[in-house]
Amino acid sequence: MMQLPRALRPWAQELSLFPEDVALSLGGLVHKLSLLFGRLDSMVLQGLAEPDGYSGLQSKPVYERLLLSEWLLAEELPEEFDRRAVMGEHLFLKRHTKHSDESRFSVILLDCGPLFVGAPRLLQLALIIFLQRRALQKKVGFRWGVLQQPGILHEEVSQKTLSLFIKSRSSLCVSPESSQQWCDTLNSHSTIREFWLVAAQVIQCDDLQVNHINIEDELIPGERRLSLTLQYGNHVRNSTIELPDDAMCARIIRDPFYSTQNYRQQAAFQLSGSIIFCGTGRKIAVSALNVGAAVYPVPNSASAKTGIARVFAAPPQHEIVAVQTQKRRIFVISESHGQFYCHNFPGANQQCMIRTHGETNMYVDVRRSGYRPLFVFSLPGYSHCAFFLDDALQLFKINFGEEEVKAIPVDDSVSAVMVSALGLSYVKVESQDELLLVKRANSYRPEKETIGLEETTSGQVFLGCDHHQKDNVILAVENGEKSHWHTVGGSREQRIEVSPNVRVVGVVRLPPEHWSKGGLSGSGQVVLVAFDAIDGRVFLLDQRGENDLIREEGIAEILFDPVYVYIAYTLVSGEVKVFSLLRNEVVLIINSDQTND
């Protein structure tokens, strides 16, 4: 149960639709509106009332309803009757009136066009909540609509209808035709007795008195407030309302129902060293011991400002297995007591159990440190789907439906998976001297290509992008001899000898910035991205030579993104760095004691 301050409790039912932190910020705006409008019980709506007997006694003098005992007193003791009349001690019957939603009706119409972009929409949302509760207090009906959508009146305030309001922003101003259609609609309802209009200009309706509200962003540097003008009958009130912080305002405008498990981290957290690229390489997820998974945007250069981390906090007794992002949403697969769950996927609940379709079961070694890759797509016929490679080298497609989430086996013995401009590509070992490359695996017609090898393979394969030919995929295959690798793609195939203490972490077509550096063979050639743990060295390697990229002691873990050619690595000190191969510089540094303001 959400615990709200005393001042916000009158709107507890409406604010319970939102996460607690959003409810507190939005409730603050609603409370400020209530102070501007006056107390809820002091606002009287004019409507039709039907008598329905008597409900008690009152001292207000209405002599047509004077008690019979008082009339008896007038006959027997007229002096006492006169005294009670002078002193106001007579008692009268209190008439009971019945009010129906049909006879008492309140409507608010809101302009969601370009004149109300940004912060004014926060106050529009707060007005819907405030006037909804105000109408209920007076036992009247409440309807709200958008001026750009003539004739559509919403009868309830719920997550579904408020989501429609969030998405109703329009690039169109209110046209005269829309205004006339609304006037015709409202005039056809003879039971409407109060009409609120939130717009820059007043719409005149012949049979209705318009209560006008105008909201303007003051646009003063360093100040965050809105100017509000309220015209109610013959009264005009002006006020300014302070806004919440930037992050909260953006969250309310974009998705106020976003789970509280996902928020922008404002405090320091301790990194545990596990890293994974997500968002097709534009973001990096770092495991944080005291919160869960912290996702940072990767800047374009070292001079760009470091973005603020968004955090997913795992539920109790849940181990995060895989992480992915799409726009501002963090998708997660977790494991708890042998069962897998998905979190924050569109079309599914915030936490939903994954059911395996068929006899094949997903397998994840939870003792293994680090997150697994998860690839999310929007597909025709599905709300969303994701592809996940488990520790048994089984590739699953996870379909998110309204009622359940299914994990459907796609293929097994999959050695590498990558998402590029072609969509999802993966490679599997058919035999010791033959590979199967599948492109566009997320489409209805995957492209399959068999690749023959001159030597047997141990099974370790890396996929890479050919940035010069968007429809091409490059590979690096480890041969049966641990010290040799075979590359496929580029200007020629080659056999590269690798020292036993060197670990290959990826494959890339040589960027132009490195064509003339080191002993590499030049343009069009595929090279390996390698790591020497003894020397703390990350370098590019091909058949003719090598070129150093990074030299730093204490590298504990290293990861390569083939799409945006980023190299991420963690140090034993807990520091995380991201190196851009294209810019040849470190573009992001994350510290364990870093506080994100």
Summary of the structure (lengths in Angstrom):
residues: 597
radius of gyration: 33.7
end to end distance: 29.4
largest distance: 126.3
contacts: 1859
relative contact order: 0.07
helix: 18%
strand: 40%
